[in-house]
């Protein structure tokens, strides 16, 4: 089991995110992951810096910790040729520590460039498939062209390529996307403890790492942790169909007015009880994930990183699957 720390780009500015990544390396985390958003989920979060610039700074300030996007949409706001180049550059700057996490995106971030964000999940997956084909093509080197149903590439070459391409983790919310991850990616990415996604990935021939995000909220006082998560991270309980469709933070504000503290307690590991963290983590381990990303919504990131290093790291790594 490898453990990652989520850089909450919607909650902190760029310099603070770099500082936290340095502390995460010292605390023993194996990698940091950052969302690639244009907007925060809620206005109260107040931030959304450019993820690629943050990761470049993290690469320069750290020595061993892995870096990952969680995740980038390479189809609307970015062309996949740009992402292929960006990922190759970051892999070089980090001495091979970078993982490119990609997914079909959310309207929240993609509509801002004035291009259509498809209503159909089928079309989004077609776009993602073509984007992955373009990225893999460019990582082979040389001048490349591509003519797809949705995306095109004309005489493009990434001149600076790492000796080994970055790990390519493809986000999946269903079996079809998990099969795309197996076919065109080298790792799986998910946000729920769903064994069916891992099974579909493996059955389609996927044998790479399997990333998943787990929501936590650390504070010495459990009620303080719950209140903090409810204020800034209540969007996390809405489910993917809501998260992928709403266009702006104000819409998420309206959509989450009915979220209660009880919903947060059910979905998050809140407070400072190690056993609660292990209980929330166990289903992810049982489902077959081996790269667990902790997303902390607590009020004090430094206190959480200290708690992780002192009390949580060993027990969390000691979890084993109960699933036969």
QUIGI-V314618 format. One record per pair of residues at least 4 apart in sequence whose C-alpha atoms are under 7 Angstrom apart, sorted by the first residue. I is the first residue (numbers start at 0). J is the second residue. Records with the same first field share a line. If there is no record, write none. Layout:
I->J ; J
//
This chain:
0->289 ; 290 ; 316
1->29 ; 289 ; 290 ; 291
2->28 ; 29 ; 30 ; 290 ; 291 ; 292
3->28 ; 29 ; 30 ; 31 ; 32 ; 291 ; 292 ; 293
4->23 ; 28 ; 30 ; 31 ; 32 ; 292 ; 293 ; 294
5->31 ; 32 ; 33 ; 292 ; 293 ; 294
6->16 ; 31 ; 32 ; 33
7->11 ; 33
8->12 ; 33 ; 34 ; 46 ; 47 ; 48
9->39 ; 44 ; 45 ; 46 ; 47
10->44 ; 45 ; 46
11->15 ; 16 ; 46
12->16 ; 46 ; 48
13->17 ; 48 ; 53
14->18
15->19
16->20
17->21 ; 53 ; 56 ; 57
18->22
19->23
20->24 ; 31 ; 57
21->25 ; 60 ; 61
22->26
23->27 ; 28 ; 304
24->28 ; 64
26->304 ; 305 ; 308
27->308
29->64 ; 65
30->64 ; 65 ; 66
31->65 ; 66 ; 67
32->66 ; 67 ; 68 ; 69
33->50 ; 67 ; 68 ; 69
34->50 ; 68 ; 69 ; 70
35->50 ; 68 ; 69 ; 70 ; 71
36->47 ; 108
37->47 ; 108
38->47 ; 107 ; 108
39->44 ; 45 ; 46 ; 47 ; 248
40->234 ; 248 ; 251
41->248 ; 249 ; 251 ; 252
42->248
43->231
44->231
49->53
50->54
51->55
52->56
53->57
54->58
55->59 ; 89
56->60
57->61
58->92 ; 93
65->96 ; 97
66->96 ; 97 ; 98
67->97 ; 98 ; 99 ; 100
68->98 ; 99 ; 100
69->100
70->100 ; 101 ; 102
71->100 ; 101 ; 102
72->101 ; 102 ; 103 ; 104
73->77 ; 78 ; 79 ; 82 ; 101 ; 130
74->78 ; 79 ; 126 ; 127 ; 130
75->109 ; 114
76->109 ; 112
77->81 ; 82
78->82
79->83 ; 130 ; 133 ; 134
80->84 ; 133 ; 134
81->85
82->86
83->87 ; 134 ; 137 ; 138
84->88 ; 157
85->89
86->90 ; 99
87->91 ; 159 ; 160 ; 161
88->92 ; 159
89->93 ; 97
90->94 ; 95 ; 96 ; 97 ; 161 ; 165
91->95 ; 161
93->97
95->165
97->165
98->165 ; 166 ; 167
99->165 ; 166 ; 167 ; 168
100->167 ; 168 ; 169
101->168 ; 169 ; 170
102->169 ; 170
103->123 ; 124 ; 127
104->243
105->109 ; 242 ; 243 ; 244
106->110 ; 116 ; 243 ; 244 ; 245 ; 246
107->245 ; 246 ; 247
109->116
110->114 ; 115 ; 116
117->122 ; 123
119->123
120->124
121->125
122->126
123->127
124->128
125->129
126->130 ; 149
127->131
128->132
129->133 ; 147 ; 150
130->134
131->135 ; 183
132->136
133->137 ; 145
134->138
135->139
137->143 ; 156 ; 157
138->160 ; 164
140->156 ; 157
141->156
142->154 ; 155 ; 156
143->153 ; 154 ; 155 ; 156
144->152 ; 153 ; 154 ; 155
145->151 ; 152 ; 153
146->150 ; 151 ; 152
147->151
166->185 ; 186
167->184 ; 185 ; 186
168->184 ; 185 ; 186 ; 187 ; 188
169->180 ; 184 ; 186 ; 187 ; 188
170->187 ; 188 ; 189
171->176 ; 177 ; 188 ; 189
172->176 ; 189
173->177 ; 196
174->178 ; 196 ; 199
175->179
176->180
177->181 ; 196 ; 199 ; 200
178->182 ; 199 ; 200 ; 203
179->183
180->184 ; 185 ; 186 ; 187 ; 200
181->185 ; 200 ; 203 ; 204 ; 205
185->207
186->207 ; 208 ; 209
187->208 ; 209 ; 210
188->209 ; 210 ; 211
189->210 ; 211 ; 212
190->211 ; 212
191->211
192->282 ; 283 ; 286
193->286
194->198 ; 286 ; 287
195->199
196->200
197->201 ; 287
198->202
199->203
200->204 ; 205
201->205 ; 206
208->289 ; 290
209->288 ; 289 ; 290
210->288 ; 289 ; 290 ; 291
211->288 ; 290 ; 291 ; 292
212->291 ; 292 ; 293 ; 294
213->291 ; 292 ; 293 ; 294
214->267 ; 268 ; 293 ; 294 ; 295
215->267 ; 268 ; 269 ; 293 ; 294 ; 295 ; 296
216->224 ; 225 ; 228 ; 267 ; 268 ; 269 ; 270 ; 295 ; 296 ; 297
217->224 ; 269 ; 270 ; 271 ; 295 ; 297 ; 303
218->223 ; 224 ; 270 ; 271 ; 297 ; 298
219->270 ; 271
220->224 ; 270
221->225 ; 269 ; 270 ; 271
222->226
223->227
224->228 ; 269 ; 270 ; 297 ; 298
225->229 ; 260 ; 263 ; 264 ; 269
226->230
227->231 ; 296 ; 297 ; 298
228->232 ; 233 ; 296 ; 297
229->233 ; 260 ; 263
232->296
233->255 ; 258
234->251 ; 255
237->241 ; 242
238->242
239->243
240->244
241->245
245->250 ; 251
246->250
247->251
248->252
249->253
250->254
251->255
252->256
258->262
259->263
260->264
261->265
262->266
263->267
264->269
268->275 ; 276 ; 279
272->276
273->277 ; 311
274->278
275->279
276->280
277->281 ; 315
280->284
281->285 ; 318
282->286
283->287 ; 288
284->288 ; 289 ; 319 ; 320
285->320 ; 321 ; 322
299->303
300->304
301->305
302->306
303->307
304->308
305->309
306->310 ; 311
307->311 ; 312
308->312
311->315
312->316
313->317
314->318
//
